Amino acid sequence: MKKILFAAYSLDLGGIETALVTLINYLAKKQYDITLVLEKKEGIFLKRLNNNIKVLEYTPNDNKIVPIRKLINLIKQNIFKIKYKNKFDFSCAYVTYSKPASFVARSASKNSCLWVHSEYMQMFGNNKEKYIKFFNEVKAKEFKNIVFVSENAKNIFDKTFSNDSNLIKKTRIIHNLMDAEEILQKSKESVQDYNKENIYTFLNYAISQNWVD
């Protein structure tokens, strides 16, 4: 059985968390051995995880005294490496912005992946230097693959790092999965909170080809 590790921040309500839970629950049903490492082991989606998924917590120390914080975190990193260094067939830092998730995924497997959910150039006000610094800080170059959930996000990354052909070769596109069965079940539920006078509710739902059925 293939051993797979995913690293994320937490399982609070959010788009990234929804996509993550859908993906790992699907993989767990396919007989993969799934381990989820969270920076904070909390969130409403914890109870939605398949029972076969192992959940660990890796939380960096935040001591305000810099030398103490660095020493404690170095010890934590070494302990994690002793336990899990290259012990997985595949590992993924599922939240792009989390440095701890990046460390966990890069340590857990040589077959590591960084997942990119947003067009960060726009987030940084089209500041190329901030964009490059962001991906350098999560050590994007040290991952075997870099996955983008949209073609536009990948194109921006490829253009920005166009002088690094080895890095560009690592980029891929995988759209987020959706659980078709869950969507169909929720479509049958009664919804009352929209039924208010003088209030209009607009629903917008994007459909992709990557259904989980």
LINDAQUI-V239771 format. One record per run of one state. SS is the DSSP state (a for helix, b for strand, c for the rest). FROM is the first residue (numbers start at 1). TO is the last residue. If there is no record, write none. Layout:
SS FROM TO
SS FROM TO
This chain:
c 1 2
b 3 8
c 9 14
a 15 29
c 30 32
b 33 38
c 39 43
a 44 48
c 49 53
b 54 57
c 58 65
a 66 84
c 85 89
b 90 93
c 94 98
a 99 108
c 109 111
b 112 116
c 117 119
a 120 123
c 124 127
a 128 137
c 138 139
a 140 142
c 143 144
b 145 148
c 149 150
a 151 160
c 161 164
a 165 168
c 169 170
b 171 173
c 174 177
b 178 179
a 180 186
c 187 210
b 211 212
c 213 213
